[in-house]
Amino acid sequence: MKNKIKDISILIVGFLSAGMGFLATLNIKFEWLTTESINAFGAFFVAAGMLVAGFYATWKNTHKEGLREIALKAQKSRKNKKGLK
């Protein structure tokens, strides 16, 4: 579990670093640790959390439920085959 968290954090830091590099090429400057920047980061992380929660809920309700239904159908078909023999 710790390796997964480490890998995900490395990916996030890399993505944010790439974003800062992109903004630097567009000559957009950013001052760190001002009241506005801290509020912006807070809003960004809340929005990112909501996005992740939305993706997870969608995945769980569509794909995971679909896999459960497929497994139940396969189990029923195995029971039917055993009953026919």
C-alpha positions as CSV (number, residue, x, y, z in Angstrom):
1,M,0.0,0.0,0.0
2,K,2.8,2.4,0.8
3,N,4.4,1.8,-2.6
4,K,1.1,2.7,-4.3
5,I,0.8,6.0,-2.3
6,K,4.4,6.8,-3.1
7,D,3.9,6.1,-6.8
8,I,0.7,8.2,-7.0
9,S,2.4,11.1,-5.2
10,I,5.3,11.0,-7.6
11,L,2.9,11.1,-10.5
12,I,1.1,14.1,-9.0
13,V,4.2,16.0,-8.3
14,G,5.5,15.3,-11.8
15,F,2.2,16.4,-13.4
16,L,2.3,19.6,-11.3
17,S,5.9,20.3,-12.2
18,A,5.1,19.8,-15.9
19,G,2.2,22.3,-15.5
20,M,4.5,24.8,-13.9
21,G,7.0,24.4,-16.7
22,F,4.3,24.9,-19.3
23,L,3.1,28.0,-17.6
24,A,6.7,29.3,-17.4
25,T,7.0,28.9,-21.2
26,L,3.9,31.1,-21.6
27,N,5.7,33.7,-19.4
28,I,3.1,33.3,-16.6
29,K,4.7,34.0,-13.2
30,F,3.4,32.6,-9.9
31,E,4.2,34.0,-6.5
32,W,4.3,31.3,-3.8
33,L,2.7,31.4,-0.4
34,T,0.5,34.5,-0.7
35,T,-3.0,34.5,0.6
36,E,-4.4,34.2,-2.9
37,S,-2.2,31.3,-3.9
38,I,-3.0,29.4,-0.7
39,N,-6.8,30.0,-1.4
40,A,-6.3,28.9,-5.0
41,F,-4.5,25.7,-4.0
42,G,-7.3,25.0,-1.5
43,A,-10.0,25.4,-4.1
44,F,-7.9,23.3,-6.6
45,F,-7.6,20.4,-4.1
46,V,-11.2,20.5,-3.2
47,A,-12.2,20.4,-6.9
48,A,-9.7,17.6,-7.6
49,G,-11.1,15.6,-4.6
50,M,-14.6,16.0,-5.9
51,L,-13.5,14.9,-9.4
52,V,-11.8,11.8,-8.0
53,A,-14.9,11.0,-5.9
54,G,-17.1,11.4,-9.0
55,F,-14.9,9.2,-11.1
56,Y,-14.9,6.5,-8.4
57,A,-18.6,6.6,-7.9
58,T,-19.2,6.3,-11.6
59,W,-16.8,3.4,-11.9
60,K,-18.3,1.6,-8.9
61,N,-21.9,2.1,-10.0
62,T,-21.4,1.1,-13.7
63,H,-18.4,-1.1,-14.2
64,K,-18.2,-2.9,-10.9
65,E,-22.0,-3.6,-10.8
66,G,-21.8,-4.8,-14.3
67,L,-19.0,-7.2,-13.4
68,R,-21.1,-8.5,-10.5
69,E,-24.1,-9.1,-12.8
70,I,-21.8,-11.0,-15.2
71,A,-20.5,-13.2,-12.4
72,L,-24.1,-13.9,-11.2
73,K,-25.2,-14.9,-14.6
74,A,-22.2,-17.2,-15.0
75,Q,-23.0,-18.8,-11.6
76,K,-26.6,-19.3,-12.6
77,S,-25.6,-20.9,-15.9
78,R,-23.2,-23.3,-14.1
79,K,-26.1,-24.3,-11.7
80,N,-28.4,-24.8,-14.7
81,K,-25.8,-27.0,-16.4
82,K,-25.3,-29.1,-13.2
83,G,-29.1,-29.5,-12.9
84,L,-29.4,-30.8,-16.5
85,K,-26.8,-33.5,-16.1
